[in-house]
Amino acid sequence: MTRKQINNILIWLATIILVIIIMIPGLWVMLSAFRPQVDIMAKPAVWIPRNLSLLQFETMLFGGSEGSMGRSAVPVLDYLINSFTISILSTVIAVIVGTMGGYAFARYNFKGKNKYFLGIMLTRTVPGISLSLPLFILFARIGLIDTDFGIIIVYVALNIPFTVWLTDGFFRQIPKAMSEVAMTDGCTKLQAFWHIELPLAKSGIASAGIFAFLISWNEFAIVSSLARSTDSKTLTVGLMDFTAQFVINWPGMCALAVVIIIPAFILTFLVQKHLVSGLTFGGVKG
Amino acid sequence: MAEVLLKKVSKTYGKVQAVKEIDLQISDNEFLVLVGPSGCGKSSTLRMIAGLEEINSGEIAIGNKVVNNLDPRERNVSMVFQNYALYPHMNVGENLGFSLKIAGLSKEKIEERVMEAANILGIADLLRRKPAQLSGGQRQRVAMGRAIVRRPDVFLFDEPLSNLDAKLRNQMRTEIKRLHQKVQTTIIYVTHDQVEAMTLADRIVLMKDGIIEQVGSPIDLFEKPASKFVATFIGSPTMNMIEATVISTDKGFFMRTNDKIDIPLPKQKNDNVYPEQKISFGFRAEDLVPVKYGSKPDNSWDLDSKVNLSEPLGTETLIFTSLGNKEVVSRMFEPEPVNAGSLLNFSLNLDRIYLFDDNSGKII
C-alpha cells in the first residue's frame, strides 16, 4: 500500500467516526420513538432494537386512552398548526422586509449606512433566552402573551438581520448595469427590481427563507415563556407536555421530536442546491 | 430618430467635477463618437443622456423635448453596455422581447419585432439559448438586438467592444457601422479607442478632464488637431512630438530642440511665433521618410540616423530611430526588411509639421 492510500483510509476512518458521533443522538431519538419506555431506559443500553411499534404515533394522531402510561394525549395537531402558522408567516414577512432591506443596503448610499448595517447585525448577537424575560413582561402589559401574533413579531425581528445580510451580498453580486438596462428598456425602478434583480437573487432569497423558517420552527427559549396554551404553543414547547412531575414519557417525546424533524428534513433536501449556492454566493452568473 | 442637444451640462461626484459645462449638438441620424482617455467624462455624459445619472446643471434635450427630469424609460433611448448586461435568467428571445413585454405589446407583435431584429443581426437561430451559452460576439449581437427592438430615438453605446478580442472587435465594428446604415438612427458611442472612433464616427468629440477638446470629422481631427493633446491622441502610431525653442537667425526662424538640433521652422508659420517661444513640434510617422525606400518631399530637412527597431506590418513597416535623444517613428510603405543598427537617411516633410505652443497646448 502506498502512503497515499494509507492516508486516504485514515481520512475515511476519521470521517466515519466523526459522522457516527454526530449522528448517534439523532438516531437514538428516532429509534426511541418506536420503542417502549422499558427498552429506552434499560441498563445496559439496548442497542439493537426489539419490539418496534407505531404506538406513540397512533396515540399522537388519534388520541389514546391506551397510551403507554395511560396518560391523555398531547394536543399535537394544535401545536402542529401553531408551528406552521407561526413559522410560515414570520418567514414570509421576514423575507419580504429583509430582502427590501438587503436591496437598499446593496444599491443605495446613505449617511451612516455602515453603522446601520452593523447595528442590525448586532441585534442578532443577543441570545434568545436573554430576550425571553423582557419580552414576557412587555407582552404581558400589552396583551400579546399566548398569541400567534406576538410570537410572529418576535420571530420576524429575529430573522430580519440574517435575511438582510444574506440578500445584501446577493444583490451586490448582480451588476448594476442589469437594472440600468432594464430601466432604459422601459422599466420603472420597481419593475426592474421585480423582473430582473429579484429573479437573479432567487437562490439567496430562498436560502434566507429556509434559514428563517428553520430558526422559527426550532426556536424554544422565547416561545416557551410566551406561549401558555394551545392558542400559541408550538411543537417544540409541546415536547414539555410529555414530562410530568415524576415521570417523563420518553417514547412520546421522541415521537414528537421525529415529527418536528420531518419538515425541516424535507425542506433541507428540497432546497439543498439553493442552500449551497446561497451560502457560497455562487448563484449568479453573467 | 431625434436630435440631441446638450446645453452647459455639468456633473460632479462629490468634489470632483467630471463634466464641465459642455455644449453639444447631435443631429438626427448622426453617428457621434465620444472619445478620450479614462476619466475624461465621456461615460458620464452618455449616462446623463440615458438618464442613469442626474445632471447637476445645464439642460439635455432629445428631439426638442427637455429630458432633465425624465426617467430613462421616458426618454426612448436604448443603451448597450460594456459587459452586455444580458438578463441571465431569460433566453435570447425573452431578452430581446423584454422591453416590448414591459410596454404591453401583444405576443404576436413582440414575436414579429424580435424576429425582425434577430434577422438584422443574424441571431435568429439563437433565440432559445440562454446568455451563458453564447460566445462573446453573440452576446454582443444580442445586446445590440435588445436595443434595436425598441426602435428608440437614440442608441447609446458604452464601450461595447472592449470585452472582445482583437479580431472579433474589428468584425463587430464593421457590423455596428452596417447596423447604423440599416436602422438609420442617431447613435452616440463612447470609446477610449481612437481607431474605433476614427472608423465609426461621422463626427468625433474628443474629451479630456471633463471638457471637449475638439469636435469634428475624423479627418478634421487627424489633419487639423486643435491642440497637442488631440494630435497625440488621434492617429496610430502616435504623432512624434518634440519639444523645442524658437530661435531667430539671419537665415530665418529655427526650432532648436532640447539637445541643440536646429530644424528650420516652416515659413508659413513665421508670423505666428516669436523668438524664445517654447513650442512642441509634431509630425506623423509617414512624414519622416526613409529616402532610400520612399520619395523625398519637396520641402524637407534631412537626418542620418540609426535604426533602433523595425516592426514589419505587411503592407508597411514602422522604423524606430532617434532624433537627438528622442525616439521617433517613421513609416515606410515598402515591405523591405530593415535591420536594426543600420544607418538610414531620413527626410522630414516640413510642410506637414504641426506646431504647438507649450504653455497653452494649442496649435500655432
Interface residues (C-beta under 8 A of the other chain):
Chain A: P175 A177 M178 E180 V181 A182 M183 T184 D185 G186 C187 T188 Q191 H195 I196 P199 L200 V284 K285 G286
Chain B: A50 G51 L52 D71 P72 R73 R75 V77 S78 M79 F81 Q82 N83 Y84 A85 L86 Y87 P88 H89 F98 S99 I102 A103 P131 A132 R146 R150 L156
